[in-house]
Every structure is written in structure tokens, then in C-alpha cells.
Amino acid sequence: MPSRARVAAFIASVVGGDHVRAIADFYHENASMQENLQPPRRGRAALMAHEARDGSSTTQPRRGRWSKRPRNRAARAFCTVAV
């Protein structure tokens, strides 16, 4: 189980919008992600490349509400945080 400080650092990276750095620093090298109805992407390098390419489309909160349906990276990624 990761320490509170490590989880706080991960959350700060994600909330701060530096998703590629969060993947580099916190994901296991064999991590995978899958968008709905898409094949999974495997490996930290592939996840970072995808995020660098498509990360600008991530929604941001507006007045306490999401302007679009959130991609919820933090919730999906929490289980892959390296200890």
C-alpha cells in the first residue's frame, strides 16, 4: 500500500494536469489502460505516448462541475500506483 505522501503526490500531478509525468512517476512499467470499446494499451511507454498525444482533450472542472463527462484518470490509475 502506498504511503499517504505518495498518493498525495500522485493526485497533485493528475490534478495539476501533468498526466504524462504522473504515468512516468507512478505507473508500473507493465501497466495497462483501456478506454470504453477500445483495445487495451499496454506498457508505461505506450500509456505516456497516448497521453502526450490525446491528453489535451481531458475535461476540466468548471464552477465545481464537469463541463463534459470526466475521463476520471485518477480513479482508474489509483490501482496502478507503484509502491
Secondary structure, 3 states (H helix, E strand, C coil): CCCHHHHHHHHHHHHCCCHHHHHHHHECCCCEECCCCCCCEECHHHHHHHHHHHHHHCCCEECCEECCCCCCHHHHHHHHECC
